[in-house]
Amino acid sequence: MDEFCSTLDRDTAKIVAFNVQKLARKERKAVIAATTHTDLFEDLKPSVHIHKRFGKEITVKYYPNEPAKECSLVKEMQITEGTFDDWGRLAGFHYRSHKIAGPRKIFRLKDGDELCGVIVYCYPPPACFGRRLVLPKMTLKELNEKLSIISRVVVHPKYRTIGLGAKLVKETLPLAGTPYVEMPAVMARYNPFAERAGMRKIIEQPPPKEAQRIS
């Protein structure tokens, strides 16, 4: 690949480089990339690095063929307490309704001034499929005191595929303020980011019979 990521903004270039090396190593494929940008070294993490300068100036270095553990951008990001306005800025990128009921805490993930992701914790509904499998029966007051639900997790499309959903969940769980947290989510069936963040899958709810008949 010549001129690798040469026309992309530098954040997008690093994300692409990180995913190219991850996929190539997973599929056991070789990648030869030529670029004038030295800022991609950490995310590509090459096993052979050839630095061509002027004339006969060439250096070749060899490294272990190991995948990069995380995209370099993640190190620069910080999670802080957010606001409803933060959710509103990214709500359009979420697959569910933009309306959320009973928000308890909101946290945002930022890279400098760039808003990269938001997670919304809410007060729990009186009942939830599978809850009785792991928690005792509680009054509504006890539920509000002891349980939060993760209602929304959204990452800006530019910053997806580098593990930010799992990062948002993992690093905010201790900040939720309740001993128990549950997350009913359709997307978790296809992207187990909550489990990668340390949560435990309890049960999967089958679709309604009406939907099964349609399919």
Backbone as CSV, one residue per row, in Angstrom:
resi,resn,N_x,N_y,N_z,CA_x,CA_y,CA_z,C_x,C_y,C_z
1,MET,0.843,-1.180,0.000,0.000,0.000,0.000,0.885,1.239,0.000
2,ASP,0.867,1.974,-1.117,1.677,3.184,-1.217,0.880,4.378,-0.686
3,GLU,1.609,5.373,-0.185,0.975,6.573,0.374,-0.082,6.193,1.411
4,PHE,0.256,5.251,2.278,-0.691,4.720,3.249,-1.209,5.827,4.160
5,CYS,-2.520,6.034,4.155,-3.216,7.024,4.999,-2.696,8.453,4.795
6,SER,-2.129,8.737,3.648,-1.495,10.049,3.440,-2.498,11.181,3.327
7,THR,-3.719,10.892,2.876,-4.701,11.963,2.672,-5.712,12.075,3.805
8,LEU,-5.572,11.261,4.830,-6.525,11.277,5.944,-6.068,12.249,7.029
9,ASP,-7.037,12.773,7.807,-6.638,13.530,8.988,-5.929,12.574,9.930
10,ARG,-5.099,13.094,10.797,-4.184,12.234,11.548,-4.905,11.321,12.547
11,ASP,-6.001,11.747,13.123,-6.747,10.852,14.022,-7.306,9.663,13.249
12,THR,-7.944,9.939,12.105,-8.508,8.854,11.300,-7.403,7.934,10.791
13,ALA,-6.261,8.501,10.423,-5.133,7.694,9.941,-4.664,6.712,11.010
14,LYS,-4.597,7.159,12.241,-4.155,6.279,13.329,-5.167,5.168,13.584
15,ILE,-6.456,5.492,13.492,-7.495,4.481,13.677,-7.426,3.433,12.572
16,VAL,-7.255,3.883,11.331,-7.135,2.950,10.200,-5.896,2.077,10.360
17,ALA,-4.769,2.676,10.714,-3.535,1.917,10.891,-3.688,0.851,11.973
18,PHE,-4.305,1.229,13.083,-4.519,0.282,14.181,-5.369,-0.900,13.728
19,ASN,-6.453,-0.628,12.992,-7.342,-1.700,12.554,-6.743,-2.557,11.451
20,VAL,-5.925,-1.970,10.596,-5.263,-2.749,9.544,-4.333,-3.784,10.163
21,GLN,-3.506,-3.365,11.126,-2.581,-4.327,11.739,-3.320,-5.373,12.562
22,LYS,-4.400,-4.961,13.210,-5.171,-5.913,14.015,-5.793,-6.992,13.131
23,LEU,-6.420,-6.579,12.042,-7.061,-7.528,11.137,-6.030,-8.394,10.415
24,ALA,-4.928,-7.784,9.988,-3.895,-8.541,9.273,-3.300,-9.624,10.160
25,ARG,-3.054,-9.297,11.405,-2.467,-10.292,12.310,-3.476,-11.378,12.674
26,LYS,-4.733,-10.982,12.778,-5.776,-11.979,13.061,-5.908,-12.970,11.908
27,GLU,-5.809,-12.462,10.681,-5.955,-13.304,9.494,-4.624,-13.873,9.003
28,ARG,-3.542,-13.543,9.737,-2.195,-14.018,9.384,-1.831,-13.616,7.949
29,LYS,-2.016,-12.349,7.647,-1.681,-11.787,6.344,-0.533,-10.789,6.488
30,ALA,0.296,-10.699,5.447,1.383,-9.727,5.438,0.888,-8.395,4.887
31,VAL,1.389,-7.307,5.454,1.054,-5.965,4.989,2.354,-5.214,4.717
32,ILE,2.471,-4.642,3.535,3.598,-3.779,3.199,3.033,-2.389,2.962
33,ALA,3.376,-1.458,3.822,2.825,-0.104,3.754,3.952,0.905,3.632
34,ALA,3.804,1.815,2.684,4.777,2.892,2.494,4.110,4.224,2.807
35,THR,4.750,5.017,3.634,4.169,6.295,4.023,5.258,7.274,4.421
36,THR,4.970,8.553,4.274,5.894,9.594,4.724,5.585,10.036,6.148
37,HIS,4.510,9.487,6.725,4.066,9.902,8.061,4.644,8.982,9.135
38,THR,5.482,9.549,9.978,6.106,8.751,11.037,5.199,8.573,12.253
39,ASP,4.058,9.295,12.285,3.176,9.212,13.458,2.328,7.946,13.482
40,LEU,2.464,7.073,12.478,1.674,5.846,12.425,2.422,4.640,12.984
41,PHE,3.671,4.843,13.384,4.498,3.720,13.818,3.866,2.957,14.981
42,GLU,3.394,3.662,15.990,2.854,3.008,17.187,1.603,2.207,16.877
43,ASP,0.763,2.701,15.969,-0.499,2.021,15.677,-0.337,0.890,14.668
44,LEU,0.578,1.025,13.739,0.861,-0.089,12.815,1.700,-1.172,13.482
45,LYS,2.574,-0.739,14.378,3.475,-1.631,15.110,4.102,-2.680,14.164
46,PRO,4.913,-2.226,13.206,5.485,-3.161,12.225,6.491,-4.105,12.853
47,SER,6.603,-5.290,12.264,7.646,-6.221,12.696,8.966,-5.920,11.983
48,VAL,8.868,-5.268,10.818,10.054,-4.804,10.089,9.827,-3.342,9.729
49,HIS,10.726,-2.476,10.161,10.584,-1.043,9.884,11.776,-0.572,9.054
50,ILE,11.508,-0.117,7.838,12.543,0.387,6.932,12.377,1.895,6.822
51,HIS,13.416,2.619,7.233,13.380,4.084,7.176,14.317,4.548,6.068
52,LYS,13.727,5.024,4.967,14.508,5.492,3.813,14.627,7.004,3.860
53,ARG,15.874,7.474,3.935,16.108,8.914,3.935,16.674,9.337,2.580
54,PHE,17.692,10.162,2.554,18.238,10.655,1.294,19.342,9.734,0.775
55,GLY,19.403,9.569,-0.545,20.463,8.780,-1.145,20.487,7.362,-0.614
56,LYS,21.627,6.970,-0.062,21.809,5.615,0.429,21.504,5.473,1.923
57,GLU,20.925,6.527,2.514,20.600,6.465,3.946,19.375,5.581,4.174
58,ILE,19.609,4.387,4.643,18.525,3.424,4.921,18.822,2.725,6.244
59,THR,17.820,2.662,7.105,17.938,1.875,8.340,16.828,0.835,8.375
60,VAL,17.173,-0.367,8.812,16.200,-1.457,8.920,16.214,-1.965,10.356
61,LYS,15.046,-2.007,10.979,14.933,-2.496,12.342,13.856,-3.584,12.417
62,TYR,14.094,-4.553,13.294,13.178,-5.682,13.442,12.569,-5.662,14.850
63,TYR,11.281,-5.991,14.905,10.548,-5.989,16.173,9.718,-7.263,16.284
64,PRO,9.323,-7.640,17.514,8.439,-8.811,17.665,7.138,-8.610,16.899
65,ASN,6.651,-9.651,16.279,5.410,-9.563,15.505,4.209,-9.716,16.449
66,GLU,3.958,-8.659,17.197,2.880,-8.654,18.187,1.915,-7.514,17.888
67,PRO,0.629,-7.732,18.060,-0.346,-6.675,17.767,-0.270,-5.523,18.758
68,ALA,-0.614,-4.336,18.301,-0.744,-3.190,19.198,-1.925,-3.429,20.129
69,LYS,-1.746,-3.202,21.408,-2.791,-3.495,22.384,-3.952,-2.506,22.312
70,GLU,-3.649,-1.258,22.014,-4.703,-0.265,21.878,-4.242,0.846,20.943
71,CYS,-5.197,1.534,20.374,-4.884,2.656,19.497,-4.239,3.776,20.324
72,SER,-3.237,4.419,19.755,-2.521,5.461,20.497,-3.423,6.615,20.910
73,LEU,-4.514,6.836,20.187,-5.430,7.926,20.534,-6.077,7.725,21.896
74,VAL,-6.277,6.451,22.273,-6.985,6.150,23.520,-6.232,6.709,24.721
75,LYS,-4.909,6.717,24.635,-4.093,7.217,25.750,-4.328,8.698,26.006
76,GLU,-4.755,9.417,24.988,-4.942,10.860,25.114,-6.356,11.220,25.575
77,MET,-7.255,10.239,25.651,-8.656,10.523,25.971,-8.912,10.463,27.473
78,GLN,-9.860,11.266,27.915,-10.205,11.318,29.331,-11.715,11.222,29.514
79,ILE,-12.110,10.508,30.567,-13.525,10.393,30.926,-13.821,11.330,32.093
80,THR,-14.813,12.176,31.916,-15.235,13.098,32.976,-16.764,13.079,33.066
81,GLU,-17.280,13.651,34.133,-18.742,13.725,34.269,-19.299,14.641,33.190
82,GLY,-20.367,14.186,32.541,-20.933,14.938,31.433,-22.290,15.521,31.757
83,THR,-22.944,16.011,30.725,-24.245,16.662,30.865,-25.217,16.093,29.833
84,PHE,-26.466,16.475,29.982,-27.481,16.042,29.019,-27.184,16.604,27.630
85,ASP,-26.542,17.766,27.579,-26.170,18.352,26.291,-25.138,17.488,25.565
86,ASP,-24.246,16.857,26.333,-23.264,15.955,25.713,-23.977,14.792,25.035
87,TRP,-24.957,14.227,25.734,-25.741,13.150,25.132,-26.448,13.650,23.875
88,GLY,-27.010,14.848,23.939,-27.729,15.393,22.798,-26.856,15.549,21.561
89,ARG,-25.592,15.839,21.762,-24.675,16.039,20.630,-24.399,14.733,19.891
90,LEU,-24.473,13.604,20.592,-24.179,12.314,19.955,-25.409,11.430,19.793
91,ALA,-26.554,11.883,20.279,-27.764,11.047,20.261,-28.120,10.577,18.858
92,GLY,-27.864,11.406,17.870,-28.211,11.045,16.501,-27.430,9.860,15.967
93,PHE,-26.345,9.497,16.635,-25.541,8.354,16.204,-25.933,7.057,16.907
94,HIS,-26.957,7.126,17.794,-27.401,5.933,18.506,-28.590,5.315,17.775
95,TYR,-28.689,3.978,17.836,-29.718,3.289,17.061,-31.092,3.330,17.714
96,ARG,-31.173,3.727,18.990,-32.464,3.778,19.668,-32.972,5.204,19.778
97,SER,-34.110,5.358,20.460,-34.725,6.670,20.640,-33.765,7.631,21.333
98,HIS,-33.865,8.905,20.971,-33.015,9.924,21.582,-33.510,10.305,22.969
99,LYS,-34.744,9.909,23.307,-35.321,10.269,24.600,-34.876,9.271,25.660
100,ILE,-34.442,9.781,26.798,-34.059,8.914,27.914,-34.817,9.374,29.156
101,ALA,-35.278,8.398,29.933,-36.088,8.708,31.111,-35.270,8.480,32.377
102,GLY,-35.328,9.435,33.268,-34.688,9.292,34.568,-33.182,9.157,34.534
103,PRO,-32.448,10.057,33.847,-30.985,9.949,33.852,-30.423,10.155,35.253
104,ARG,-29.524,9.280,35.624,-28.911,9.366,36.949,-27.521,9.999,36.865
105,LYS,-26.712,9.498,35.958,-25.374,10.047,35.747,-25.025,9.939,34.264
106,ILE,-24.282,10.932,33.802,-23.815,10.939,32.418,-22.307,11.192,32.443
107,PHE,-21.577,10.395,31.676,-20.136,10.585,31.559,-19.769,10.755,30.089
108,ARG,-18.755,11.552,29.848,-18.316,11.801,28.476,-16.853,11.417,28.311
109,LEU,-16.509,11.016,27.114,-15.137,10.663,26.750,-14.662,11.692,25.729
110,LYS,-13.563,12.370,26.058,-13.105,13.440,25.174,-11.624,13.288,24.838
111,ASP,-11.287,13.725,23.633,-9.891,13.848,23.206,-9.657,15.328,22.986
112,GLY,-9.124,15.996,24.005,-9.023,17.444,23.949,-10.416,18.047,23.972
113,ASP,-10.744,18.815,22.940,-12.075,19.420,22.845,-13.054,18.555,22.062
114,GLU,-12.570,17.433,21.535,-13.408,16.566,20.695,-14.198,15.590,21.555
115,LEU,-15.521,15.599,21.408,-16.384,14.666,22.133,-16.407,13.341,21.380
116,CYS,-15.876,12.288,22.002,-15.733,10.989,21.335,-16.810,9.983,21.728
117,GLY,-17.354,10.095,22.941,-18.353,9.129,23.373,-19.090,9.586,24.617
118,VAL,-20.246,8.974,24.851,-21.083,9.307,26.014,-21.733,8.031,26.535
119,ILE,-21.820,7.916,27.850,-22.561,6.822,28.477,-23.563,7.424,29.455
120,VAL,-24.788,6.890,29.443,-25.870,7.413,30.281,-26.351,6.325,31.231
121,TYR,-26.279,6.612,32.525,-26.834,5.731,33.558,-28.179,6.293,33.998
122,CYS,-29.165,5.409,34.147,-30.508,5.837,34.545,-30.990,5.066,35.764
123,TYR,-32.090,5.564,36.356,-32.762,4.820,37.419,-33.429,3.597,36.803
124,PRO,-33.549,2.520,37.559,-34.041,1.266,36.971,-35.557,1.224,36.840
125,PRO,-36.067,0.510,35.848,-37.509,0.255,35.777,-37.891,-0.770,36.839
126,PRO,-39.160,-0.868,37.197,-39.581,-1.814,38.242,-39.250,-3.262,37.908
127,ALA,-39.246,-3.617,36.622,-38.972,-5.001,36.232,-38.078,-5.023,35.005
128,CYS,-37.280,-6.085,34.906,-36.410,-6.258,33.752,-36.204,-7.751,33.527
129,PHE,-36.312,-8.196,32.292,-36.163,-9.615,31.964,-34.810,-10.122,32.455
130,GLY,-34.834,-11.196,33.255,-33.600,-11.812,33.745,-33.107,-11.292,35.072
131,ARG,-33.682,-10.201,35.580,-33.175,-9.611,36.829,-33.289,-10.561,38.009
132,ARG,-34.386,-11.290,38.077,-34.608,-12.174,39.227,-33.646,-13.360,39.240
133,LEU,-32.946,-13.585,38.155,-31.972,-14.678,38.118,-30.730,-14.378,38.956
134,VAL,-30.483,-13.084,39.214,-29.249,-12.717,39.927,-29.483,-11.806,41.131
135,LEU,-30.647,-11.159,41.185,-30.907,-10.236,42.286,-32.159,-10.641,43.050
136,PRO,-32.176,-10.388,44.360,-33.385,-10.695,45.132,-34.489,-9.697,44.810
137,LYS,-35.693,-10.062,45.194,-36.816,-9.139,44.995,-36.618,-7.914,45.880
138,MET,-36.793,-6.722,45.298,-36.577,-5.479,46.038,-37.746,-4.526,45.817
139,THR,-37.974,-3.685,46.802,-38.975,-2.626,46.644,-38.437,-1.597,45.653
140,LEU,-39.313,-0.723,45.192,-38.896,0.308,44.254,-37.850,1.228,44.885
141,LYS,-38.008,1.487,46.169,-37.038,2.323,46.876,-35.673,1.651,46.902
142,GLU,-35.663,0.347,47.201,-34.405,-0.386,47.228,-33.750,-0.445,45.845
143,LEU,-34.584,-0.623,44.820,-34.054,-0.640,43.458,-33.353,0.674,43.131
144,ASN,-33.983,1.778,43.467,-33.399,3.080,43.180,-32.110,3.320,43.955
145,GLU,-32.016,2.744,45.132,-30.820,2.924,45.956,-29.677,2.009,45.536
146,LYS,-30.010,0.811,45.054,-28.986,-0.208,44.831,-28.687,-0.528,43.369
147,LEU,-29.533,-0.059,42.452,-29.389,-0.490,41.068,-29.459,0.681,40.099
148,SER,-28.532,0.675,39.143,-28.577,1.606,38.011,-28.625,0.790,36.729
149,ILE,-29.136,1.383,35.669,-29.075,0.720,34.370,-28.275,1.598,33.401
150,ILE,-27.494,0.946,32.569,-26.827,1.665,31.485,-27.839,1.772,30.361
151,SER,-28.316,2.978,30.143,-29.387,3.201,29.175,-28.859,3.450,27.769
152,ARG,-27.734,4.151,27.666,-27.174,4.465,26.353,-25.644,4.457,26.422
153,VAL,-25.045,3.886,25.414,-23.601,4.008,25.183,-23.440,4.354,23.715
154,VAL,-22.852,5.482,23.431,-22.701,5.899,22.036,-21.294,6.449,21.824
155,VAL,-20.682,6.020,20.724,-19.351,6.482,20.332,-19.468,7.173,18.978
156,HIS,-18.826,8.301,18.843,-18.838,9.012,17.567,-18.309,8.083,16.470
157,PRO,-18.967,8.035,15.306,-18.551,7.106,14.238,-17.067,7.181,13.877
158,LYS,-16.490,8.366,13.966,-15.069,8.522,13.629,-14.175,7.702,14.546
159,TYR,-14.623,7.499,15.787,-13.765,6.856,16.783,-14.200,5.431,17.121
160,ARG,-15.016,4.837,16.273,-15.434,3.460,16.535,-14.357,2.472,16.096
161,THR,-14.483,1.228,16.568,-13.594,0.095,16.252,-12.266,0.135,17.010
162,ILE,-12.126,1.008,18.021,-10.881,1.008,18.788,-11.144,0.757,20.277
163,GLY,-12.324,0.189,20.602,-12.602,-0.251,21.970,-13.114,0.811,22.923
164,LEU,-13.662,1.891,22.397,-14.102,2.963,23.286,-15.392,2.636,24.021
165,GLY,-16.260,1.795,23.426,-17.478,1.391,24.132,-17.137,0.634,25.403
166,ALA,-16.216,-0.318,25.293,-15.778,-1.076,26.472,-15.082,-0.169,27.480
167,LYS,-14.311,0.782,26.992,-13.612,1.711,27.888,-14.610,2.551,28.685
168,LEU,-15.639,3.048,28.015,-16.652,3.847,28.698,-17.337,3.050,29.804
169,VAL,-17.692,1.806,29.501,-18.369,0.972,30.496,-17.420,0.631,31.642
170,LYS,-16.245,0.137,31.331,-15.311,-0.333,32.350,-14.901,0.762,33.328
171,GLU,-14.624,1.945,32.803,-14.088,2.997,33.661,-15.160,3.804,34.380
172,THR,-16.431,3.646,33.991,-17.496,4.375,34.695,-18.299,3.495,35.638
173,LEU,-18.193,2.180,35.511,-18.926,1.296,36.427,-18.648,1.631,37.895
174,PRO,-17.379,1.856,38.291,-17.129,2.199,39.702,-17.681,3.569,40.097
175,LEU,-18.063,4.384,39.111,-18.555,5.731,39.386,-20.079,5.814,39.371
176,ALA,-20.741,4.692,39.104,-22.205,4.704,38.960,-22.908,5.066,40.265
177,GLY,-22.290,4.733,41.400,-22.878,5.096,42.685,-23.820,4.072,43.266
178,THR,-23.941,2.905,42.616,-24.796,1.829,43.123,-24.025,0.514,43.078
179,PRO,-24.357,-0.417,43.994,-23.627,-1.693,44.002,-23.932,-2.582,42.804
180,TYR,-25.090,-2.363,42.153,-25.467,-3.188,41.006,-25.736,-2.305,39.786
181,VAL,-25.329,-2.826,38.644,-25.592,-2.140,37.364,-26.032,-3.194,36.356
182,GLU,-27.110,-2.913,35.648,-27.550,-3.815,34.591,-27.613,-3.052,33.268
183,MET,-27.513,-3.814,32.186,-27.524,-3.181,30.870,-28.313,-4.033,29.889
184,PRO,-29.604,-3.762,29.725,-30.368,-4.429,28.675,-30.013,-3.777,27.339
185,ALA,-29.539,-4.569,26.369,-29.079,-3.965,25.115,-29.203,-4.951,23.965
186,VAL,-29.791,-4.496,22.875,-29.875,-5.311,21.662,-28.495,-5.445,21.015
187,MET,-27.744,-4.346,20.958,-26.454,-4.340,20.286,-25.441,-5.271,20.952
188,ALA,-25.625,-5.517,22.261,-24.674,-6.367,22.980,-24.657,-7.797,22.439
189,ARG,-25.717,-8.184,21.753,-25.746,-9.517,21.143,-24.730,-9.629,20.010
190,TYR,-24.477,-8.513,19.332,-23.592,-8.514,18.173,-22.210,-7.938,18.485
191,ASN,-22.134,-7.138,19.523,-20.866,-6.535,19.925,-20.749,-6.644,21.439
192,PRO,-20.057,-7.670,21.938,-20.024,-7.926,23.389,-19.087,-6.989,24.147
193,PHE,-19.235,-5.687,23.940,-18.329,-4.738,24.589,-18.530,-4.692,26.096
194,ALA,-19.754,-4.958,26.553,-20.005,-4.940,28.000,-19.257,-6.085,28.688
195,GLU,-19.230,-7.237,28.054,-18.495,-8.368,28.622,-16.999,-8.112,28.607
196,ARG,-16.513,-7.449,27.554,-15.093,-7.092,27.516,-14.749,-6.082,28.599
197,ALA,-15.757,-5.335,29.034,-15.547,-4.344,30.091,-15.648,-4.949,31.486
198,GLY,-16.005,-6.236,31.577,-16.083,-6.899,32.873,-17.479,-7.241,33.343
199,MET,-18.508,-6.874,32.586,-19.874,-7.243,32.965,-20.137,-8.703,32.599
200,ARG,-21.178,-9.272,33.190,-21.491,-10.682,32.967,-22.831,-10.824,32.260
201,LYS,-22.828,-11.596,31.177,-24.082,-11.838,30.468,-24.936,-12.812,31.272
202,ILE,-26.198,-12.435,31.505,-27.089,-13.249,32.329,-28.017,-14.098,31.462
203,ILE,-28.684,-13.475,30.510,-29.652,-14.210,29.704,-29.929,-13.416,28.429
204,GLU,-30.378,-14.128,27.410,-30.752,-13.483,26.155,-32.245,-13.680,25.930
205,GLN,-32.953,-12.598,25.757,-34.403,-12.662,25.598,-34.760,-12.968,24.144
206,PRO,-35.578,-13.989,23.913,-35.981,-14.301,22.535,-36.908,-13.219,21.995
207,PRO,-36.966,-13.044,20.684,-37.869,-12.037,20.105,-39.315,-12.431,20.320
208,PRO,-40.219,-11.462,20.287,-41.656,-11.771,20.434,-42.120,-12.721,19.334
209,LYS,-43.169,-13.504,19.645,-43.682,-14.464,18.665,-44.161,-13.756,17.394
210,GLU,-44.691,-12.529,17.558,-45.153,-11.792,16.387,-44.009,-11.518,15.420
211,ALA,-42.846,-11.171,15.985,-41.678,-10.901,15.147,-41.170,-12.179,14.492
212,GLN,-41.240,-13.282,15.206,-40.800,-14.558,14.649,-41.681,-14.965,13.474
213,ARG,-42.985,-14.683,13.574,-43.888,-15.030,12.472,-43.581,-14.200,11.228
214,ILE,-43.226,-12.932,11.437,-42.894,-12.058,10.309,-41.638,-12.537,9.606
215,SER,-40.633,-12.942,10.394,-39.375,-13.397,9.802,-39.538,-14.749,9.114
